[in-house]
């Protein structure tokens, strides 16, 4: 099918225009080797043409590896016969920033013989401030049509399809216009001149933005606003998505109750109840959280606040090789690593995104909470200090949370210093876009796409691993005794590994099953100790652990192990998908396992030394 | 000659040149954003604790950290 390319610089309103022209019929694909989304949709008023939404880029002169791939794909697309013409979107309110890129696009299109139409977006903003933009003058100067439009209000959009129809099927051939042979340096100067000649005059547009910035970036008011907004974001992941997550679990339990009794006794029943429904539940339960977080992050991005938040956090995170944009993904990781990893897409620097990926799994996620609660209840005294103001167990919980975050920052700090020259990085030059009212439909669509991406891509891996672990735990005695299953034997096999930490095979089995999800550790120990419902009521399990004579050093070592180890199949699956690198996920799994093991071993000896 | 990073909030300046230590692609990217030699830049915000500063160039607002802004030579307008 003939294709039309849509290209433009970031923050020019490209996604909104794409959704307008295609009626939100977007499907998302990735470039090979990197995570750059390319939307493809059918033009609503020209059903025989596909619109391809290229990733926003500031220039066709790339700096990072990711930009290089995006630009190479654009150049390849221009050679593709299916690509009929190009729409180049510019922000009419900030012409200079867009024009250099536009001139590069026009030049390359002329060389490739592809007709190009420039769309000057946000004309409604200029109208509102009684500003003018000489589109005809610019069109004459650059030698291609320039249409004034507003993707938000819909003004001028009716000109686009007639223009596309005019160019449809036209074989233009190479055009030797004045731009065709122009080097980048010349285009840069030309863009500067053209913006001055034809762009809107005056600074009325930035005045309102400056007023809001003086509040949101003020040392005091900005700090309070940041804290409130991040608190709401954290609440959205932890609290607001909880009812939907509970609903997913309830719906699956209801379906299981409906289906399982029909299967009688035996393997089919056990498989359906424990592997099928547990396997599906293991990843479906994350969908509401991913949806809510993607929606809120999109809201912050589209409103313009995200760039301000990145600015506020940049300085302290830079010490550890990260960027201000790493903060939201890391904060999300405190609830769950998976939405956090998705949120890291907003980081434009590949190097800093990779470092953020490394930090997120060390954030103390909610799945660690039941494990921490169990171990702290079993090994830390319930007493208080400082006249009852501080409880030792509460202090231990705070300490282990803080320890995880500190480990995340230390790991990125060390890796960043060790691999300084291995990446081509982007400088911290952050455009602060104007504050805007976000559109609800594109936000919902984006959140839905992200949730579906998780279900279709990571779900398969999570489900497969769940099945493997179920088979290991079920056979050869058909679920009669977990201790005598293949998984039990595996626990005994790895017992020598955990013996230096003072842990026997039962903990080895529980650690092996916690690969599904960390909280499974509690349920597995409950099963081994013969306690029903240990996840809901931990007291009998705590009593059993204390009665088993396990040393306090082993308990604290286990806490440290769980704070660091990356034994979560869902996180690994999504890490591999988002980074497009299985080897990264594998290296992180083994690297963090070794780090966790030796940190736990050191803790075991230090605690034993201290308590005698 | 002062650097862009030394500017206080409310001050304006003219960009004179880039230091050689600033990598070539960084310089190109800054010029793409409008930070040309000869261009006027206004420092809008200089937040506390060394956070990146906020600058206006043409009709666009950018934030630059000290790693970049220290290497842009400017002449501050009186």
Interface residues (C-beta under 8 A of the other chain):
Chain A: X58 X59 X61 X63 X93 X94 X95 X96 X97 X100 X101 X184 X188 X192 X195 X199 X200 X203 X205 X206 X209 X210 X213 X214 X217 X218 X219 X222 X307 X311 X312 X314 X315 X318 X324 X424 X426 X427 X428 X429 X430 X431 X432
Chain B: X25 X26 X28 X29 X30 X31 X32 X33 X34 X36 X44 X45 X47 X48 X49 X50 X51 X52 X54 X56 X58 X59 X60 X61 X62 X63 X64 X65 X67 X68
